Amino acid sequence: MIKLSIKILVKEDKELKELETITVETKTPTLHLTPDRLKEQISQLNTTKEIYGIRVKINCKRAILHIKGFNYLSLTSDISKEANLPYLKVTGCKDSFQLTNLQIKQLDIEDSNLKVVKSNINELNLGLSATFTPPDKKLKENQLNNLTTLIKHSRIKEFRTFIPQQLIKIKKSHLDRLAIEYEVEKLREIKVLENSIINRFTLSGMIKKLTIDNATISHLEFRTDCKIEKFKADRYSIYNSYNCLPDTIINQSITTWKLVMDSAKNRDNSSLYAFAGFRYMQAKRKKLTTLRYKIPYRLMALICGYGYKPFNTLITAIVIWANFGLIFWLLTITTDSGLSLPPIHAEGATKILYTLGYSLYFSAITFTTTGYGDIIPVGPLARFLASTEAVLGATILSIFIFALTERFGRFK
C-alpha cells in the first residue's frame, strides 16, 4: 500500500504558494501521479487554479511511482528511515525536482532538472533508459540549455546520462560509476567537488568545462569521441586514466600531460609516454620563476629532453667528443703543451692527419673515463681540458642510461 502526503503548490507573482494538503492512498504498490489526477481530490474552491508543483512526503516502505507533468517536485521521506522505492520515473519537471532521504533501486529522469540530497540510489538514468525512447535532436538542444543535475551527500552505484546537460555537479558524494554515454554530443560543464569519490568516471562527447576540486577518481576513462575544451583540477587524486590522447583536452596544461602519461603507461605505449613526459616537463618549466631553476631545466631539455629523448644525449656526447678532440689536436700541432703522442713516422699532411686521429682517440678514452695511459696531456691547459672532459663524459653517460630507462623501461 502507498500513502503520500502531498502539498499542492501554485505560482503567483513568480512565487510558489501552498494551495492545499491532500493524502493519496492506494492498495497497490504502483501509483501514477499527474496534475489531472490530483485535481480530482482538490476542494471545489481551488479546482480552477493551475497546479504548478507538489511537495510529497512518502509514508511507505515500498512503492513504484511514475510522476509526470509537474514543473516543481519535491520528494522526501515521512518516516524515521529512508523510504524504499524499487522504481521511480519522473517526466517533465523543468523547474526543480529534489529528492531527499530516499532509497531508490532505479530512478529514471526524462526532461527534468534534478537535485539529489542524502539519498541512496542503485541506478540513476538521465534521459534514456530501457523504458524510454531516444529523444529527438530538438529536445536535446533544449535540454542542453536548461537541464542541471546536482548530487549532494548521496551514494549512487551507477549514474548514466544519455542527454546533454547544462551542469552536472557532484558534492560530498560517492559514486561507483558515472558515465556520459555516446548519445550525449555536447555537455556544458561537469563539477566534481568537496571530497567526492568516483570509482569509475567515463566521458564522451564535447564537454566545455570539466572541474575536479578536492575529489578522488579511481579510474578516469575518455572515450574516442571525447573532447574537453577546458580542464581544471586542484587538490585531486586520479589513480588511473585511460585513452587520454594529446588532443583529448584542448587547454593543454601540466595536469593534461600527466593524464596523457598515465594513459600511455596503462597502454604500454612508450612513444606516447615519452612525448607526454617531455611536454609535461616543458609546462612545468614555464611555471618556474627563478633563474637558477630555469637553467638546469633548460640544459636537461637540450641534453636529453628531460629524460624522454635519449638520442639527444648521444648527439651531445658526439659533439663534446669531437670538439675536445679538435682542441687537443690544435694544442698539439701549434704548441708544446698539448698531448704526448707515440712516435709518428710521417711528415707533412700525413703527420697532421695522424695527430688528428690520436687526438680524437684520446678524447674518446677520456670522455668514457677509460684512460689507457698511452697518450697523456702535457701542459696545464691540456690537463684541465682532459679533466673537464672526463667529468662531462661521466655525467653524460649517466644521463644517457637514465634517459634509456625512462624512454624504454617497462611500465607495468
HUTAJO-V913997 format. One record per residue. N is the residue number from 1. RES is the residue in three letters. OMEGA is omega in degrees with one decimal (NA if undefined). Layout:
BEGIN
n & res & omega
N & RES & OMEGA
N & RES & OMEGA
END
This chain:
BEGIN
n & res & omega
1 & MET & 179.0
2 & ILE & 175.3
3 & LYS & -178.1
4 & LEU & 171.0
5 & SER & -170.6
6 & ILE & 173.3
7 & LYS & -179.5
8 & ILE & -177.9
9 & LEU & 173.0
10 & VAL & -178.7
11 & LYS & 178.7
12 & GLU & -178.8
13 & ASP & 177.4
14 & LYS & 177.8
15 & GLU & 177.3
16 & LEU & 177.7
17 & LYS & -179.2
18 & GLU & -177.8
19 & LEU & -174.7
20 & GLU & 175.0
21 & THR & -179.4
22 & ILE & 176.4
23 & THR & 178.8
24 & VAL & 179.7
25 & GLU & 173.3
26 & THR & 177.2
27 & LYS & 178.4
28 & THR & -178.9
29 & PRO & -176.6
30 & THR & -178.5
31 & LEU & 174.0
32 & HIS & -178.9
33 & LEU & 175.0
34 & THR & 177.2
35 & PRO & -179.4
36 & ASP & 180.0
37 & ARG & -178.0
38 & LEU & 179.4
39 & LYS & 179.8
40 & GLU & -177.6
41 & GLN & 178.6
42 & ILE & 180.0
43 & SER & -173.9
44 & GLN & -177.4
45 & LEU & -172.9
46 & ASN & -174.0
47 & THR & -178.7
48 & THR & -177.4
49 & LYS & -178.4
50 & GLU & 177.5
51 & ILE & -179.6
52 & TYR & -178.6
53 & GLY & -179.8
54 & ILE & 168.5
55 & ARG & -171.5
56 & VAL & 169.9
57 & LYS & -174.7
58 & ILE & -179.0
59 & ASN & 178.9
60 & CYS & -177.4
61 & LYS & -178.5
62 & ARG & 180.0
63 & ALA & 174.5
64 & ILE & -173.1
65 & LEU & 169.2
66 & HIS & -175.8
67 & ILE & -173.6
68 & LYS & 167.7
69 & GLY & 178.6
70 & PHE & 177.9
71 & ASN & 179.4
72 & TYR & -178.3
73 & LEU & 175.5
74 & SER & 179.2
75 & LEU & 177.2
76 & THR & 178.9
77 & SER & -180.0
78 & ASP & 179.5
79 & ILE & -173.9
80 & SER & 178.1
81 & LYS & 178.5
82 & GLU & 175.2
83 & ALA & -176.0
84 & ASN & 178.1
85 & LEU & 176.5
86 & PRO & -179.4
87 & TYR & 176.2
88 & LEU & 177.0
89 & LYS & -179.9
90 & VAL & -176.9
91 & THR & 169.1
92 & GLY & 177.7
93 & CYS & -168.9
94 & LYS & -179.7
95 & ASP & -178.4
96 & SER & 175.8
97 & PHE & -176.4
98 & GLN & 174.0
99 & LEU & 179.3
100 & THR & 173.4
101 & ASN & 179.1
102 & LEU & 174.3
103 & GLN & -171.8
104 & ILE & 177.5
105 & LYS & 177.5
106 & GLN & 180.0
107 & LEU & 178.7
108 & ASP & -178.0
109 & ILE & 178.3
110 & GLU & 176.1
111 & ASP & -176.9
112 & SER & 166.6
113 & ASN & -175.0
114 & LEU & 171.7
115 & LYS & -179.0
116 & VAL & -177.6
117 & VAL & 174.0
118 & LYS & -178.5
119 & SER & 179.6
120 & ASN & -175.5
121 & ILE & 177.0
122 & ASN & -177.0
123 & GLU & 179.4
124 & LEU & 179.7
125 & ASN & 176.8
126 & LEU & 168.6
127 & GLY & -176.1
128 & LEU & 175.0
129 & SER & -179.7
130 & ALA & -177.8
131 & THR & -175.6
132 & PHE & 170.0
133 & THR & -177.3
134 & PRO & 177.9
135 & PRO & -179.8
136 & ASP & -174.1
137 & LYS & -178.9
138 & LYS & 177.7
139 & LEU & 178.5
140 & LYS & -179.5
141 & GLU & 177.8
142 & ASN & -179.1
143 & GLN & 178.3
144 & LEU & -177.3
145 & ASN & -169.4
146 & ASN & -165.7
147 & LEU & 175.1
148 & THR & 177.8
149 & THR & 178.5
150 & LEU & 175.5
151 & ILE & -174.8
152 & LYS & 177.8
153 & HIS & -175.2
154 & SER & 178.2
155 & ARG & -178.7
156 & ILE & 179.0
157 & LYS & -179.8
158 & GLU & -178.8
159 & PHE & -178.1
160 & ARG & 175.3
161 & THR & -178.2
162 & PHE & -177.3
163 & ILE & 176.6
164 & PRO & 178.5
165 & GLN & 171.9
166 & GLN & -178.1
167 & LEU & 166.4
168 & ILE & -174.7
169 & LYS & -179.5
170 & ILE & -179.3
171 & LYS & 173.4
172 & LYS & -177.5
173 & SER & 179.9
174 & HIS & 179.5
175 & LEU & 174.2
176 & ASP & 179.8
177 & ARG & 172.4
178 & LEU & -175.2
179 & ALA & 168.3
180 & ILE & -170.0
181 & GLU & -174.9
182 & TYR & -178.1
183 & GLU & -177.9
184 & VAL & -179.5
185 & GLU & -179.4
186 & LYS & 175.7
187 & LEU & -169.8
188 & ARG & -174.6
189 & GLU & 173.3
190 & ILE & 177.3
191 & LYS & 174.3
192 & VAL & -166.0
193 & LEU & 162.7
194 & GLU & 173.4
195 & ASN & 174.5
196 & SER & 179.5
197 & ILE & 174.4
198 & ILE & -178.7
199 & ASN & 179.4
200 & ARG & -175.0
201 & PHE & -176.9
202 & THR & -175.9
203 & LEU & 174.3
204 & SER & 179.2
205 & GLY & 177.9
206 & MET & -179.9
207 & ILE & -176.4
208 & LYS & -177.4
209 & LYS & 175.2
210 & LEU & -179.2
211 & THR & 174.4
212 & ILE & -175.3
213 & ASP & 178.6
214 & ASN & -177.5
215 & ALA & -179.0
216 & THR & 177.5
217 & ILE & -178.5
218 & SER & -178.8
219 & HIS & 177.7
220 & LEU & -174.3
221 & GLU & 176.6
222 & PHE & 175.8
223 & ARG & -171.5
224 & THR & -178.5
225 & ASP & -174.4
226 & CYS & 173.0
227 & LYS & -179.6
228 & ILE & -177.8
229 & GLU & -178.1
230 & LYS & -179.7
231 & PHE & -179.6
232 & LYS & -179.5
233 & ALA & -179.9
234 & ASP & 179.9
235 & ARG & -173.9
236 & TYR & 171.8
237 & SER & 174.4
238 & ILE & -171.7
239 & TYR & -180.0
240 & ASN & 173.9
241 & SER & -175.7
242 & TYR & 173.2
243 & ASN & 173.8
244 & CYS & -178.1
245 & LEU & -178.6
246 & PRO & -179.5
247 & ASP & 179.7
248 & THR & -179.9
249 & ILE & -172.4
250 & ILE & 178.1
251 & ASN & -174.1
252 & GLN & -177.2
253 & SER & 177.8
254 & ILE & -179.3
255 & THR & 178.7
256 & THR & -176.6
257 & TRP & 174.0
258 & LYS & 178.3
259 & LEU & 178.4
260 & VAL & 178.3
261 & MET & -178.1
262 & ASP & 177.1
263 & SER & 178.6
264 & ALA & 178.2
265 & LYS & 179.5
266 & ASN & 178.1
267 & ARG & -178.3
268 & ASP & 179.5
269 & ASN & -173.9
270 & SER & -179.1
271 & SER & 178.6
272 & LEU & 178.7
273 & TYR & -179.5
274 & ALA & 179.9
275 & PHE & -179.3
276 & ALA & 178.8
277 & GLY & 178.3
278 & PHE & 179.8
279 & ARG & 176.4
280 & TYR & -179.4
281 & MET & 175.0
282 & GLN & 179.3
283 & ALA & 178.8
284 & LYS & -179.7
285 & ARG & -178.8
286 & LYS & 179.6
287 & LYS & 179.9
288 & LEU & -179.4
289 & THR & -176.9
290 & THR & -176.4
291 & LEU & -177.7
292 & ARG & 174.1
293 & TYR & -178.6
294 & LYS & -177.2
295 & ILE & 177.2
296 & PRO & 178.6
297 & TYR & -179.8
298 & ARG & 178.3
299 & LEU & 178.7
300 & MET & 176.6
301 & ALA & -179.0
302 & LEU & -173.2
303 & ILE & -174.0
304 & CYS & -178.8
305 & GLY & -178.4
306 & TYR & 178.8
307 & GLY & -176.7
308 & TYR & 179.0
309 & LYS & -176.8
310 & PRO & -179.6
311 & PHE & 171.1
312 & ASN & 179.8
313 & THR & 176.9
314 & LEU & 178.9
315 & ILE & 177.4
316 & THR & 179.5
317 & ALA & 179.7
318 & ILE & 179.1
319 & VAL & 179.2
320 & ILE & -179.8
321 & TRP & -176.7
322 & ALA & -178.1
323 & ASN & 177.1
324 & PHE & 176.8
325 & GLY & 178.5
326 & LEU & 178.8
327 & ILE & 177.3
328 & PHE & 179.7
329 & TRP & 179.7
330 & LEU & 177.5
331 & LEU & -175.8
332 & THR & -175.8
333 & ILE & -177.1
334 & THR & -178.7
335 & THR & 176.0
336 & ASP & -177.2
337 & SER & 178.6
338 & GLY & -178.9
339 & LEU & 173.3
340 & SER & -172.7
341 & LEU & 171.5
342 & PRO & -179.7
343 & PRO & 178.9
344 & ILE & -177.7
345 & HIS & 178.3
346 & ALA & -179.5
347 & GLU & 173.5
348 & GLY & -175.8
349 & ALA & 179.3
350 & THR & 179.0
351 & LYS & 178.9
352 & ILE & 178.3
353 & LEU & 175.8
354 & TYR & 179.3
355 & THR & 177.3
356 & LEU & 178.9
357 & GLY & 178.0
358 & TYR & -179.6
359 & SER & 177.6
360 & LEU & 176.9
361 & TYR & 178.7
362 & PHE & 178.2
363 & SER & -179.2
364 & ALA & -178.2
365 & ILE & 175.8
366 & THR & -179.7
367 & PHE & -179.9
368 & THR & 179.5
369 & THR & 177.0
370 & THR & 173.2
371 & GLY & 179.0
372 & TYR & 179.8
373 & GLY & 178.3
374 & ASP & 174.0
375 & ILE & -178.3
376 & ILE & 174.5
377 & PRO & -174.4
378 & VAL & -174.7
379 & GLY & 179.3
380 & PRO & -179.7
381 & LEU & 179.6
382 & ALA & 178.8
383 & ARG & 178.1
384 & PHE & 179.6
385 & LEU & 179.1
386 & ALA & 178.1
387 & SER & 179.5
388 & THR & -179.9
389 & GLU & 179.0
390 & ALA & 178.6
391 & VAL & 178.3
392 & LEU & -179.9
393 & GLY & 179.1
394 & ALA & -179.6
395 & THR & -177.6
396 & ILE & 179.2
397 & LEU & 177.2
398 & SER & 178.3
399 & ILE & -180.0
400 & PHE & 178.0
401 & ILE & 177.6
402 & PHE & -178.2
403 & ALA & 177.0
404 & LEU & 179.6
405 & THR & -178.5
406 & GLU & -174.5
407 & ARG & -172.8
408 & PHE & 179.3
409 & GLY & 179.5
410 & ARG & -178.3
411 & PHE & -170.9
412 & LYS & NA
END
